[in-house]
């Protein structure tokens, strides 16, 4: 049984992927500093190493102790808006920390094992054409996207020089929660639209702040490709299997292939919750493209990946199930009626 080291495995997408890996028959070890992740998101039977990827001695010790056969790397800072006001933190976490991880692998006894990297559609910036294919120009409009692209390039160089193969998954807007309602997003201070809408519905936020109403889109609000977190998790498992089967270093878009505007997402949330969620219109946020929609033909063709969740209301409904039964995230739980 292959053993997988999952950095950031106590976070939102990482914790969902850990469960998919377990269900697929892999052993997992989570490495997370819990700065954004939650201990309660990690299954009791999964070892948790509390460390930052930039702490090379700690990472090296974890690698030497657990001897993973591959790594899935989620750990890092994720807020595009924050990256424009605090770039130092993003370069430290997303590039320096990631370099510490792969260097610890290279210097350990396990050597250059395969890596699946949590990248982002932010590497494209403002696209020339939509849907976006993997060969589209890379021109990030925010520091977050710059750091993701920089580490993709590191991985390419490490493959050419050291035979460290990797697959980078450029995903679009992750949302939703596990269908059984046991885990979901717990980032109340972040800017994930669906989560903010759910928190506003619960009265934990006064309103949803719509950032920009003058984009060149049908209703003036930004358009994104919203993909369910379980569909993202399944893509990581398929990428891992492909690397074990000898796949070369490459990158894949992971998205549904259909875009929804901010207004359409809020209308969906209104339907799911059963009442209008308050919203406040505001100016654009620096670094935000008008439209990001994936062309995921490549991953569907090469890895056989298919999104299970393609209906926006269904995706939002899973988020509402999680948030309404866990109003304080992993801090508490309201028993089902």
KOLMIMAR-358890 format. One line per field, with one value per atom (N, C-alpha, C): residue number from 1; chain; atom name; x, y, z. Coordinates in steps of 0.1 Angstrom, whole numbers. Atoms other than C-alpha are relative to their C-alpha. Example, Ala and Ser with C-alpha at 12.3 -4.5 7.8 and 13.67 -1.06 7.14 Angstrom:
<nodes>
num: (1,1,1,2,2,2)
chaine: (A,A,A,A,A,A)
atome: (N,CA,C,N,CA,C)
u: (9,123,9,-9,137,-8)
v: (-12,-45,12,-11,-11,11)
w: (0,78,0,0,71,8)
</nodes>
This chain:
<nodes>
num: (1,1,1,2,2,2,3,3,3,4,4,4,5,5,5,6,6,6,7,7,7,8,8,8,9,9,9,10,10,10,11,11,11,12,12,12,13,13,13,14,14,14,15,15,15,16,16,16,17,17,17,18,18,18,19,19,19,20,20,20,21,21,21,22,22,22,23,23,23,24,24,24,25,25,25,26,26,26,27,27,27,28,28,28,29,29,29,30,30,30,31,31,31,32,32,32,33,33,33,34,34,34,35,35,35,36,36,36,37,37,37,38,38,38,39,39,39,40,40,40,41,41,41,42,42,42,43,43,43,44,44,44,45,45,45,46,46,46,47,47,47,48,48,48,49,49,49,50,50,50,51,51,51,52,52,52,53,53,53,54,54,54,55,55,55,56,56,56,57,57,57,58,58,58,59,59,59,60,60,60,61,61,61,62,62,62,63,63,63,64,64,64,65,65,65,66,66,66,67,67,67,68,68,68,69,69,69,70,70,70,71,71,71,72,72,72,73,73,73,74,74,74,75,75,75,76,76,76,77,77,77,78,78,78,79,79,79,80,80,80,81,81,81,82,82,82,83,83,83,84,84,84,85,85,85,86,86,86,87,87,87,88,88,88,89,89,89,90,90,90,91,91,91,92,92,92,93,93,93,94,94,94,95,95,95,96,96,96,97,97,97,98,98,98,99,99,99,100,100,100,101,101,101,102,102,102,103,103,103,104,104,104,105,105,105,106,106,106,107,107,107,108,108,108,109,109,109,110,110,110,111,111,111,112,112,112,113,113,113,114,114,114,115,115,115,116,116,116,117,117,117,118,118,118,119,119,119,120,120,120,121,121,121,122,122,122,123,123,123,124,124,124,125,125,125,126,126,126,127,127,127,128,128,128,129,129,129,130,130,130,131,131,131,132,132,132,133,133,133,134,134,134,135,135,135,136,136,136,137,137,137,138,138,138,139,139,139,140,140,140,141,141,141,142,142,142,143,143,143,144,144,144,145,145,145,146,146,146,147,147,147,148,148,148,149,149,149,150,150,150,151,151,151,152,152,152,153,153,153,154,154,154,155,155,155,156,156,156,157,157,157,158,158,158,159,159,159,160,160,160,161,161,161,162,162,162,163,163,163,164,164,164,165,165,165,166,166,166,167,167,167,168,168,168,169,169,169,170,170,170,171,171,171,172,172,172,173,173,173,174,174,174,175,175,175,176,176,176,177,177,177,178,178,178,179,179,179,180,180,180,181,181,181,182,182,182,183,183,183,184,184,184,185,185,185,186,186,186,187,187,187,188,188,188,189,189,189,190,190,190,191,191,191,192,192,192,193,193,193,194,194,194,195,195,195,196,196,196,197,197,197,198,198,198,199,199,199,200,200,200,201,201,201,202,202,202,203,203,203,204,204,204,205,205,205,206,206,206,207,207,207,208,208,208,209,209,209,210,210,210,211,211,211,212,212,212,213,213,213,214,214,214,215,215,215,216,216,216,217,217,217,218,218,218,219,219,219,220,220,220,221,221,221,222,222,222,223,223,223,224,224,224,225,225,225,226,226,226,227,227,227,228,228,228,229,229,229,230,230,230,231,231,231,232,232,232,233,233,233,234,234,234,235,235,235,236,236,236,237,237,237,238,238,238,239,239,239,240,240,240,241,241,241,242,242,242,243,243,243,244,244,244,245,245,245,246,246,246,247,247,247,248,248,248,249,249,249,250,250,250,251,251,251,252,252,252,253,253,253,254,254,254,255,255,255,256,256,256,257,257,257,258,258,258,259,259,259,260,260,260,261,261,261,262,262,262,263,263,263,264,264,264,265,265,265,266,266,266,267,267,267,268,268,268,269,269,269,270,270,270,271,271,271,272,272,272,273,273,273,274,274,274,275,275,275,276,276,276,277,277,277,278,278,278,279,279,279,280,280,280,281,281,281,282,282,282,283,283,283,284,284,284,285,285,285,286,286,286,287,287,287,288,288,288,289,289,289,290,290,290,291,291,291,292,292,292,293,293,293,294,294,294,295,295,295,296,296,296,297,297,297,298,298,298,299,299,299,300,300,300,301,301,301,302,302,302,303,303,303,304,304,304,305,305,305,306,306,306,307,307,307,308,308,308,309,309,309,310,310,310,311,311,311,312,312,312,313,313,313,314,314,314,315,315,315,316,316,316,317,317,317,318,318,318,319,319,319,320,320,320,321,321,321,322,322,322,323,323,323,324,324,324,325,325,325,326,326,326,327,327,327,328,328,328,329,329,329,330,330,330,331,331,331,332,332,332,333,333,333,334,334,334,335,335,335,336,336,336,337,337,337)
chaine: (A,A,A,A,A,A,A,A,A,A,A,A,A,A,A,A,A,A,A,A,A,A,A,A,A,A,A,A,A,A,A,A,A,A,A,A,A,A,A,A,A,A,A,A,A,A,A,A,A,A,A,A,A,A,A,A,A,A,A,A,A,A,A,A,A,A,A,A,A,A,A,A,A,A,A,A,A,A,A,A,A,A,A,A,A,A,A,A,A,A,A,A,A,A,A,A,A,A,A,A,A,A,A,A,A,A,A,A,A,A,A,A,A,A,A,A,A,A,A,A,A,A,A,A,A,A,A,A,A,A,A,A,A,A,A,A,A,A,A,A,A,A,A,A,A,A,A,A,A,A,A,A,A,A,A,A,A,A,A,A,A,A,A,A,A,A,A,A,A,A,A,A,A,A,A,A,A,A,A,A,A,A,A,A,A,A,A,A,A,A,A,A,A,A,A,A,A,A,A,A,A,A,A,A,A,A,A,A,A,A,A,A,A,A,A,A,A,A,A,A,A,A,A,A,A,A,A,A,A,A,A,A,A,A,A,A,A,A,A,A,A,A,A,A,A,A,A,A,A,A,A,A,A,A,A,A,A,A,A,A,A,A,A,A,A,A,A,A,A,A,A,A,A,A,A,A,A,A,A,A,A,A,A,A,A,A,A,A,A,A,A,A,A,A,A,A,A,A,A,A,A,A,A,A,A,A,A,A,A,A,A,A,A,A,A,A,A,A,A,A,A,A,A,A,A,A,A,A,A,A,A,A,A,A,A,A,A,A,A,A,A,A,A,A,A,A,A,A,A,A,A,A,A,A,A,A,A,A,A,A,A,A,A,A,A,A,A,A,A,A,A,A,A,A,A,A,A,A,A,A,A,A,A,A,A,A,A,A,A,A,A,A,A,A,A,A,A,A,A,A,A,A,A,A,A,A,A,A,A,A,A,A,A,A,A,A,A,A,A,A,A,A,A,A,A,A,A,A,A,A,A,A,A,A,A,A,A,A,A,A,A,A,A,A,A,A,A,A,A,A,A,A,A,A,A,A,A,A,A,A,A,A,A,A,A,A,A,A,A,A,A,A,A,A,A,A,A,A,A,A,A,A,A,A,A,A,A,A,A,A,A,A,A,A,A,A,A,A,A,A,A,A,A,A,A,A,A,A,A,A,A,A,A,A,A,A,A,A,A,A,A,A,A,A,A,A,A,A,A,A,A,A,A,A,A,A,A,A,A,A,A,A,A,A,A,A,A,A,A,A,A,A,A,A,A,A,A,A,A,A,A,A,A,A,A,A,A,A,A,A,A,A,A,A,A,A,A,A,A,A,A,A,A,A,A,A,A,A,A,A,A,A,A,A,A,A,A,A,A,A,A,A,A,A,A,A,A,A,A,A,A,A,A,A,A,A,A,A,A,A,A,A,A,A,A,A,A,A,A,A,A,A,A,A,A,A,A,A,A,A,A,A,A,A,A,A,A,A,A,A,A,A,A,A,A,A,A,A,A,A,A,A,A,A,A,A,A,A,A,A,A,A,A,A,A,A,A,A,A,A,A,A,A,A,A,A,A,A,A,A,A,A,A,A,A,A,A,A,A,A,A,A,A,A,A,A,A,A,A,A,A,A,A,A,A,A,A,A,A,A,A,A,A,A,A,A,A,A,A,A,A,A,A,A,A,A,A,A,A,A,A,A,A,A,A,A,A,A,A,A,A,A,A,A,A,A,A,A,A,A,A,A,A,A,A,A,A,A,A,A,A,A,A,A,A,A,A,A,A,A,A,A,A,A,A,A,A,A,A,A,A,A,A,A,A,A,A,A,A,A,A,A,A,A,A,A,A,A,A,A,A,A,A,A,A,A,A,A,A,A,A,A,A,A,A,A,A,A,A,A,A,A,A,A,A,A,A,A,A,A,A,A,A,A,A,A,A,A,A,A,A,A,A,A,A,A,A,A,A,A,A,A,A,A,A,A,A,A,A,A,A,A,A,A,A,A,A,A,A,A,A,A,A,A,A,A,A,A,A,A,A,A,A,A,A,A,A,A,A,A,A,A,A,A,A,A,A,A,A,A,A,A,A,A,A,A,A,A,A,A,A,A,A,A,A,A,A,A,A,A,A,A,A,A,A,A,A,A,A,A,A,A,A,A,A,A,A,A,A,A,A,A,A,A,A,A,A,A,A,A,A,A,A,A,A,A,A,A,A,A,A,A,A,A,A,A,A,A,A,A,A,A,A,A,A,A,A,A,A,A,A,A,A,A,A,A,A,A,A,A,A,A,A,A,A,A,A,A,A,A,A)
atome: (N,CA,C,N,CA,C,N,CA,C,N,CA,C,N,CA,C,N,CA,C,N,CA,C,N,CA,C,N,CA,C,N,CA,C,N,CA,C,N,CA,C,N,CA,C,N,CA,C,N,CA,C,N,CA,C,N,CA,C,N,CA,C,N,CA,C,N,CA,C,N,CA,C,N,CA,C,N,CA,C,N,CA,C,N,CA,C,N,CA,C,N,CA,C,N,CA,C,N,CA,C,N,CA,C,N,CA,C,N,CA,C,N,CA,C,N,CA,C,N,CA,C,N,CA,C,N,CA,C,N,CA,C,N,CA,C,N,CA,C,N,CA,C,N,CA,C,N,CA,C,N,CA,C,N,CA,C,N,CA,C,N,CA,C,N,CA,C,N,CA,C,N,CA,C,N,CA,C,N,CA,C,N,CA,C,N,CA,C,N,CA,C,N,CA,C,N,CA,C,N,CA,C,N,CA,C,N,CA,C,N,CA,C,N,CA,C,N,CA,C,N,CA,C,N,CA,C,N,CA,C,N,CA,C,N,CA,C,N,CA,C,N,CA,C,N,CA,C,N,CA,C,N,CA,C,N,CA,C,N,CA,C,N,CA,C,N,CA,C,N,CA,C,N,CA,C,N,CA,C,N,CA,C,N,CA,C,N,CA,C,N,CA,C,N,CA,C,N,CA,C,N,CA,C,N,CA,C,N,CA,C,N,CA,C,N,CA,C,N,CA,C,N,CA,C,N,CA,C,N,CA,C,N,CA,C,N,CA,C,N,CA,C,N,CA,C,N,CA,C,N,CA,C,N,CA,C,N,CA,C,N,CA,C,N,CA,C,N,CA,C,N,CA,C,N,CA,C,N,CA,C,N,CA,C,N,CA,C,N,CA,C,N,CA,C,N,CA,C,N,CA,C,N,CA,C,N,CA,C,N,CA,C,N,CA,C,N,CA,C,N,CA,C,N,CA,C,N,CA,C,N,CA,C,N,CA,C,N,CA,C,N,CA,C,N,CA,C,N,CA,C,N,CA,C,N,CA,C,N,CA,C,N,CA,C,N,CA,C,N,CA,C,N,CA,C,N,CA,C,N,CA,C,N,CA,C,N,CA,C,N,CA,C,N,CA,C,N,CA,C,N,CA,C,N,CA,C,N,CA,C,N,CA,C,N,CA,C,N,CA,C,N,CA,C,N,CA,C,N,CA,C,N,CA,C,N,CA,C,N,CA,C,N,CA,C,N,CA,C,N,CA,C,N,CA,C,N,CA,C,N,CA,C,N,CA,C,N,CA,C,N,CA,C,N,CA,C,N,CA,C,N,CA,C,N,CA,C,N,CA,C,N,CA,C,N,CA,C,N,CA,C,N,CA,C,N,CA,C,N,CA,C,N,CA,C,N,CA,C,N,CA,C,N,CA,C,N,CA,C,N,CA,C,N,CA,C,N,CA,C,N,CA,C,N,CA,C,N,CA,C,N,CA,C,N,CA,C,N,CA,C,N,CA,C,N,CA,C,N,CA,C,N,CA,C,N,CA,C,N,CA,C,N,CA,C,N,CA,C,N,CA,C,N,CA,C,N,CA,C,N,CA,C,N,CA,C,N,CA,C,N,CA,C,N,CA,C,N,CA,C,N,CA,C,N,CA,C,N,CA,C,N,CA,C,N,CA,C,N,CA,C,N,CA,C,N,CA,C,N,CA,C,N,CA,C,N,CA,C,N,CA,C,N,CA,C,N,CA,C,N,CA,C,N,CA,C,N,CA,C,N,CA,C,N,CA,C,N,CA,C,N,CA,C,N,CA,C,N,CA,C,N,CA,C,N,CA,C,N,CA,C,N,CA,C,N,CA,C,N,CA,C,N,CA,C,N,CA,C,N,CA,C,N,CA,C,N,CA,C,N,CA,C,N,CA,C,N,CA,C,N,CA,C,N,CA,C,N,CA,C,N,CA,C,N,CA,C,N,CA,C,N,CA,C,N,CA,C,N,CA,C,N,CA,C,N,CA,C,N,CA,C,N,CA,C,N,CA,C,N,CA,C,N,CA,C,N,CA,C,N,CA,C,N,CA,C,N,CA,C,N,CA,C,N,CA,C,N,CA,C,N,CA,C,N,CA,C,N,CA,C,N,CA,C,N,CA,C,N,CA,C,N,CA,C,N,CA,C,N,CA,C,N,CA,C,N,CA,C,N,CA,C,N,CA,C,N,CA,C,N,CA,C,N,CA,C,N,CA,C,N,CA,C,N,CA,C,N,CA,C,N,CA,C,N,CA,C,N,CA,C,N,CA,C,N,CA,C,N,CA,C,N,CA,C,N,CA,C,N,CA,C,N,CA,C,N,CA,C,N,CA,C,N,CA,C,N,CA,C,N,CA,C,N,CA,C,N,CA,C,N,CA,C,N,CA,C,N,CA,C,N,CA,C,N,CA,C,N,CA,C,N,CA,C,N,CA,C,N,CA,C,N,CA,C,N,CA,C,N,CA,C,N,CA,C,N,CA,C,N,CA,C,N,CA,C,N,CA,C,N,CA,C,N,CA,C,N,CA,C,N,CA,C,N,CA,C,N,CA,C,N,CA,C,N,CA,C,N,CA,C,N,CA,C,N,CA,C,N,CA,C,N,CA,C,N,CA,C,N,CA,C,N,CA,C,N,CA,C)
u: (8,0,9,-8,15,-4,2,19,2,0,12,1,-1,24,-8,9,-3,3,-3,10,-13,13,-19,-12,11,-40,-11,10,-59,-8,8,-72,-12,13,-103,1,-1,-93,9,-9,-65,-8,7,-89,-10,8,-113,8,-8,-85,5,-4,-72,-11,11,-106,-1,1,-106,12,-11,-71,-2,3,-82,-9,10,-112,6,-6,-89,11,-9,-67,14,-14,-37,1,-3,-21,3,-3,-19,7,-5,2,-1,2,-7,11,-9,18,-6,7,2,3,-3,11,-12,13,-26,-2,2,-23,-13,13,-53,-8,7,-62,-5,7,-80,3,-3,-69,-13,12,-106,-3,2,-105,8,-9,-79,-6,5,-93,9,-7,-83,11,-9,-65,12,-11,-43,10,-10,-10,1,-1,-7,14,-13,28,-3,2,24,13,-12,50,-3,0,55,9,-9,69,14,-13,96,9,-9,109,6,-6,133,3,-3,145,-13,12,109,-6,5,99,9,-9,130,-2,2,123,-13,13,87,2,-3,99,8,-8,125,-8,7,101,-11,12,71,3,-5,90,-12,11,62,5,-2,59,-3,3,46,-5,4,36,-11,10,4,2,-4,13,-11,10,-15,5,-3,2,4,-4,4,-11,9,-14,-9,9,-45,-8,9,-61,6,-5,-55,1,0,-65,10,-10,-43,14,-13,-14,5,-3,-15,4,-3,-12,11,-10,11,8,-7,33,11,-11,61,-4,5,40,-3,3,29,12,-13,64,6,-6,75,-7,8,47,-1,3,41,12,-12,76,11,-11,102,-4,5,81,0,1,75,14,-14,112,6,-4,119,-5,6,96,7,-6,111,15,-14,146,2,0,139,-2,1,127,13,-12,158,11,-11,181,-3,4,162,4,-3,166,-10,10,134,3,-4,148,-12,10,128,-13,13,93,-9,9,64,-8,7,46,-12,12,10,-1,0,9,-13,12,-21,3,-3,-17,-14,12,-44,-1,3,-61,6,-6,-45,13,-12,-14,-3,4,-33,-2,3,-42,-13,12,-67,2,-2,-72,-3,3,-71,-12,11,-97,-6,7,-123,-9,-7,-125,15,-15,-88,5,-7,-66,13,-12,-34,12,-11,-12,-3,3,-28,12,-11,-3,-2,0,7,4,-3,4,-8,8,-8,-2,3,-24,0,-2,-18,12,-12,11,-3,4,-8,3,-2,-8,15,-15,29,7,-7,39,-4,4,19,8,-7,35,15,-14,69,3,-3,67,-3,2,53,13,-13,85,11,-10,106,-2,2,90,4,-5,97,15,-15,134,5,-4,136,-2,1,123,11,-11,148,13,-13,177,1,0,167,-10,10,139,-11,11,114,-13,12,81,-11,11,51,-12,11,16,-6,6,3,-15,14,-35,-4,4,-47,-15,15,-81,-6,7,-107,-6,5,-131,-6,5,-134,-11,12,-167,-7,8,-192,7,-4,-187,-2,2,-185,-15,15,-219,-6,6,-223,0,1,-219,11,-9,-189,11,-11,-163,-4,2,-164,9,-9,-149,-2,0,-140,11,-9,-124,-8,9,-146,6,-6,-121,6,-5,-114,-11,9,-131,-6,7,-146,-15,13,-179,-11,10,-200,0,-1,-188,-5,5,-194,-15,14,-229,-7,6,-236,1,-1,-222,-9,10,-243,-14,13,-273,-2,1,-265,1,-1,-262,14,-14,-224,7,-5,-218,-12,11,-239,-5,3,-238,11,-11,-219,4,-5,-197,4,-3,-198,11,-12,-164,0,0,-170,-13,13,-202,2,-2,-186,9,-8,-168,-7,7,-175,-6,8,-199,-15,15,-237,-6,6,-245,10,-10,-213,8,-8,-200,9,-10,-170,-6,4,-175,11,-10,-158,-6,4,-159,0,2,-172,0,-2,-160,-1,2,-171,13,-13,-143,2,-2,-150,5,-5,-145,15,-15,-111,8,-7,-102,2,-1,-109,11,-10,-86,14,-13,-57,3,-2,-62,4,-3,-62,14,-13,-31,11,-10,-13,1,-1,-22,8,-7,-9,15,-14,24,6,-4,27,1,-1,21,10,-11,50,-3,4,32,11,-10,55,-5,4,55,-9,9,26,-9,10,-3,-13,14,-40,-9,11,-69,-10,11,-96,-12,11,-129,-12,12,-165,-1,1,-162,-11,11,-191,2,-2,-189,-13,12,-213,5,-3,-213,-2,3,-212,-14,15,-248,-7,7,-258,3,-3,-240,-9,9,-259,-14,14,-292,-2,0,-284,-1,0,-277,-13,13,-310,-10,9,-328,2,-3,-310,-4,3,-314,-14,14,-349,-3,2,-345,11,-10,-326,11,-12,-291,4,-4,-281,13,-13,-254,2,-4,-235,9,-8,-221,12,-12,-185,9,-10,-155,7,-8,-133,11,-12,-105,12,-12,-70,4,-5,-58,-10,11,-92,-3,5,-98,-15,15,-133,-6,6,-138,11,-9,-120,-9,7,-135,9,-9,-117,-4,2,-113,8,-6,-107,0,0,-106,12,-12,-70,-1,1,-76,-11,11,-108,5,-5,-90,12,-12,-57,-2,1,-68,-14,14,-105,-8,7,-116,-13,13,-153,-5,7,-170,-13,13,-199,-10,9,-213,1,0,-223,-12,12,-255,4,-4,-248,-8,8,-277,4,-4,-265,13,-13,-230,-3,3,-244,-7,7,-267,9,-9,-238,7,-6,-222,-9,10,-254,-2,1,-257,11,-11,-222,-1,0,-225,-12,12,-260,1,-2,-250,13,-13,-215,1,0,-222,13,-13,-188,11,-10,-170,3,-4,-150,-1,1,-157,-12,11,-191,-9,9,-219,-14,14,-257,-6,6,-274,-11,10,-296,-14,13,-333,-7)
v: (-12,0,12,-12,33,10,-10,60,14,-13,96,11,-11,127,12,-10,154,13,-13,189,9,-8,212,-9,10,181,2,-3,197,12,-11,225,-5,3,226,-11,10,208,-12,11,188,-10,9,173,-9,8,162,-10,9,147,-11,10,128,-11,10,110,-7,6,103,-10,9,88,-12,11,66,-10,8,54,-7,6,46,-10,10,24,5,-5,47,3,-5,53,15,-14,90,5,-7,112,15,-14,149,8,-10,177,13,-12,209,8,-8,238,5,-4,244,15,-14,281,3,-2,278,-13,12,241,-3,3,223,-15,13,193,-9,8,181,-4,4,179,-12,12,151,-12,12,116,-5,5,101,-10,11,72,5,-5,95,8,-7,106,15,-14,144,5,-6,161,15,-14,197,8,-6,216,9,-8,243,-6,5,233,7,-8,260,-5,6,241,-13,11,219,-12,11,199,-8,7,191,-8,7,182,-13,11,160,-11,11,142,-7,7,135,-9,9,122,-12,11,100,-10,8,87,-8,6,80,-6,6,72,0,0,84,-4,4,71,12,-12,105,11,-11,139,7,-10,160,13,-13,196,10,-10,219,12,-10,239,14,-13,277,10,-11,310,1,2,312,12,-11,346,10,-9,365,15,-14,398,3,-2,395,0,1,386,13,-13,421,10,-8,437,-6,6,412,-10,10,397,-8,7,388,-13,13,362,-10,9,347,-6,5,344,-10,9,329,-13,13,303,-8,7,295,-3,3,296,-5,5,294,-13,12,269,-12,11,248,-5,4,248,-8,7,237,-15,14,207,-8,8,195,-2,2,201,-11,11,180,-14,12,153,-5,3,155,-5,3,153,-12,11,125,-13,13,88,-5,4,86,5,-5,107,7,-8,124,-8,7,109,9,-8,121,10,-10,153,4,-7,165,13,-13,202,7,-8,223,14,-13,251,7,-9,276,6,-7,292,14,-13,324,1,-1,315,7,-5,327,15,-14,362,3,-3,379,-7,9,353,7,-5,361,-6,7,335,-8,9,316,-9,7,287,0,-1,286,-14,13,258,1,0,248,7,-7,263,15,-15,298,7,-8,326,1,-1,328,14,-14,364,3,-2,364,15,-14,396,3,-2,390,-8,7,378,-15,14,346,-8,7,336,-1,0,346,-11,10,323,-14,13,294,-3,3,298,-2,2,302,-14,13,269,-11,9,252,-1,0,263,-7,8,250,-15,15,216,-4,4,216,-1,1,224,-12,11,198,-13,12,172,-2,0,181,-3,2,181,-12,11,155,-11,10,134,0,-1,146,4,-2,141,6,-7,162,2,-5,171,11,-12,206,0,-1,209,15,-14,244,0,1,245,14,-12,271,3,-4,282,-12,11,254,4,-3,253,-13,11,230,-7,7,204,-15,15,166,-3,3,151,-5,5,135,11,-11,169,-1,1,158,10,-10,183,10,-10,215,12,-12,250,6,-8,267,11,-11,299,13,-11,326,14,-13,353,2,-1,346,5,-6,357,-9,10,325,4,-5,336,-8,9,306,-1,0,304,13,-13,341,1,-1,338,-9,9,309,7,-7,329,12,-11,359,-5,6,336,-4,4,325,12,-12,361,3,-2,358,11,-12,385,9,-9,416,-2,1,411,-6,4,397,13,-11,424,-4,3,422,9,-8,433,2,-3,449,-3,2,455,6,-7,471,-9,8,441,-2,3,433,-13,13,405,4,-3,402,8,-8,415,9,-9,434,-6,6,410,-11,10,386,-14,13,352,-10,10,321,-14,14,283,-6,5,269,-16,15,233,-5,6,211,-6,4,202,-15,14,165,-4,2,167,4,-3,184,-11,11,157,-12,12,130,2,-3,148,-3,2,146,-15,15,108,-5,4,104,4,-5,125,-8,8,105,-14,13,72,1,-2,86,1,-1,95,-14,14,60,-9,7,47,5,-5,67,13,-12,99,10,-11,128,12,-13,162,7,-8,182,8,-8,205,-2,2,201,11,-8,225,-9,8,212,10,-9,230,-7,5,223,4,-5,243,9,-9,266,11,-11,300,6,-7,317,13,-13,353,1,-1,365,1,-2,376,-14,13,341,-9,8,324,5,-5,347,-3,4,340,-15,15,302,-1,0,308,4,-4,326,-12,11,296,-11,11,271,3,-4,290,3,-2,300,15,-14,338,8,-8,367,3,-3,371,14,-14,407,2,-3,421,15,-14,453,1,-2,465,9,-8,478,-1,-1,485,-13,12,459,-2,3,442,-1,0,446,-14,13,417,-10,10,401,1,0,391,0,0,395,-14,13,359,-11,12,326,-12,13,294,-10,10,262,-8,11,240,-12,11,207,-12,11,186,-9,8,175,-10,9,160,-11,10,143,-10,9,128,-8,7,118,-8,7,109,-6,5,101,6,-7,127,6,-6,138,7,-6,163,-6,6,147,11,-11,181,11,-10,203,10,-9,219,9,-10,251,-1,1,247,-12,12,212,3,-3,225,9,-9,253,-7,8,229,-8,7,208,10,-10,240,4,-4,250,-11,11,215,1,-1,219,12,-12,255,1,-1,252,-10,9,222,2,-4,236,15,-15,273,6,-5,277,-9,9,254,-12,11,228,2,-3,245,-6,7,230,-6,6,211,0,0,215,-14,13,180,2,1,171,-1,1,176,-13)
w: (0,0,0,1,-11,11,-11,16,-6,6,7,11,-9,25,-6,5,22,8,-7,31,-1,0,41,1,0,47,10,-10,76,-5,6,52,-7,7,31,-11,11,-1,4,-5,16,8,-9,42,-9,9,14,-7,8,-6,9,-9,25,0,0,26,-13,13,-11,-1,0,-7,8,-9,22,-7,7,2,-12,11,-27,4,-5,-5,3,-4,2,15,-13,35,-1,1,43,13,-11,66,-3,2,70,7,-5,75,-1,0,85,12,-12,108,7,-6,116,1,0,109,-7,7,85,0,-1,89,13,-12,116,4,-4,136,-1,1,137,-15,14,98,-4,3,100,7,-7,106,11,-12,139,-4,3,122,-9,9,100,9,-7,115,-4,3,118,6,-3,118,0,0,130,-3,4,111,-13,12,84,-10,10,51,-1,0,55,10,-10,85,-5,7,66,10,-9,96,4,-3,106,-11,12,71,-3,2,67,10,-11,100,-3,3,89,-12,12,55,4,-4,71,9,-9,97,-8,6,74,-14,13,41,-10,10,17,-13,14,-18,-10,8,-31,9,-8,-19,-8,5,-25,8,-6,-18,-1,-1,-7,8,-10,21,-7,5,14,2,-1,14,-13,11,-8,-4,3,-8,-10,10,-40,4,-4,-26,11,-11,5,-6,6,-18,-5,6,-32,11,-11,3,9,-8,19,-8,9,-8,7,-7,16,5,-6,33,-11,11,0,-6,6,-14,11,-11,20,0,-2,22,-13,13,-15,-8,8,-28,9,-9,0,7,-7,19,-9,10,-12,-4,4,-21,12,-12,15,-1,1,9,-10,10,-23,2,-4,-11,11,-11,20,-6,7,-3,-7,8,-25,9,-10,6,9,-9,23,-6,5,19,-11,10,-2,-14,13,-30,-7,8,-58,-3,2,-53,-7,8,-74,9,-7,-64,-8,6,-71,7,-5,-67,-2,0,-58,-6,7,-84,-1,1,-96,-14,12,-125,0,-1,-112,-8,8,-132,-14,14,-164,0,0,-152,-8,8,-175,-14,12,-203,-13,14,-240,-5,4,-246,11,-9,-226,-7,-11,-219,-1,0,-209,-2,2,-222,7,-7,-205,-7,7,-232,-2,1,-228,7,-6,-219,15,-14,-183,4,-3,-171,13,-13,-134,3,-3,-123,15,-14,-86,5,-5,-64,3,-2,-55,-12,12,-91,-4,3,-95,8,-8,-66,-5,5,-80,-13,13,-115,3,-3,-100,5,-5,-82,-11,12,-113,-8,8,-130,8,-8,-101,-2,2,-105,-14,13,-142,0,0,-136,8,-9,-108,-8,8,-132,-10,10,-159,6,-6,-135,9,-11,-108,-2,3,-124,11,-9,-98,-8,8,-117,8,-7,-109,-9,8,-120,8,-6,-113,-4,3,-110,2,0,-119,1,-1,-104,2,1,-105,14,-13,-77,8,-8,-51,9,-9,-32,4,-4,-16,12,-11,11,-2,1,16,1,1,7,13,-12,41,11,-9,58,11,-12,80,-1,1,67,-11,10,47,3,-1,45,13,-12,77,-1,2,66,1,-2,81,-3,2,76,-14,14,39,-9,9,8,-11,9,-7,-1,2,-22,6,-5,-14,15,-15,22,6,-5,27,-1,1,14,11,-10,38,14,-13,68,1,0,58,3,-2,57,15,-14,92,10,-8,104,6,-5,110,-8,7,84,-3,3,78,-14,15,40,-7,9,11,-8,7,-4,-15,14,-42,-5,3,-54,-15,15,-88,-6,8,-108,-14,13,-139,-9,9,-154,-14,13,-191,-1,0,-183,0,1,-187,11,-11,-152,7,-6,-145,11,-10,-119,-5,5,-122,-2,3,-137,3,-4,-123,-3,1,-128,14,-14,-95,-1,0,-89,14,-13,-61,6,-6,-36,-1,2,-39,-14,14,-77,-1,-1,-70,6,-8,-45,-9,9,-71,-10,10,-96,6,-6,-71,1,-1,-67,-14,14,-105,-4,3,-109,7,-8,-82,-7,6,-99,-14,13,-133,3,-3,-117,4,-4,-102,-13,12,-137,-10,8,-151,-8,8,-164,2,-1,-172,7,-6,-156,-9,8,-168,9,-8,-157,-7,5,-160,7,-5,-156,6,-7,-132,2,-1,-137,-7,6,-148,-14,13,-179,-3,1,-172,11,-9,-156,6,-6,-132,6,-5,-122,15,-14,-86,3,-2,-89,-2,1,-102,12,-12,-73,12,-11,-48,-2,3,-66,4,-3,-62,15,-14,-25,6,-4,-21,-1,3,-36,10,-9,-14,14,-13,18,2,-1,11,3,-2,16,-7,7,1,10,-8,14,-2,2,20,-8,8,-4,-1,2,-7,-12,12,-40,3,-2,-40,-12,11,-62,-2,3,-79,10,-8,-59,-10,9,-73,-4,5,-94,-4,4,-102,-15,14,-138,-1,2,-152,-1,3,-163,0,-1,-155,-1,2,-170,-6,4,-175,-13,10,-206,7,-7,-188,-9,10,-220,3,-1,-213,12,-11,-178,-2,3,-190,-10,10,-220,5,-4,-203,13,-13,-168,2,-2,-173,11,-11,-148,-6,3,-149,12,-11,-126,3,-3,-107,3,-4,-95,-11,11,-125,2,-2,-111,12,-10,-91,12,-13,-67,8,-8,-58,7,-6,-51,12,-12,-29,11,-10,-12,9,-9,1,9,-9,14,11,-10,32,10,-10,48,10,-9,62,10,-8,74,10,-9,88,12,-11,109,8,-6,118,0,1,123,5,-4,140,-6,6,116,7,-7,133,16,-14,166,7,-6,172,-11,9,157,5,-4,158,-3,3,161,-10,10,132,7,-6,139,-2)
</nodes>
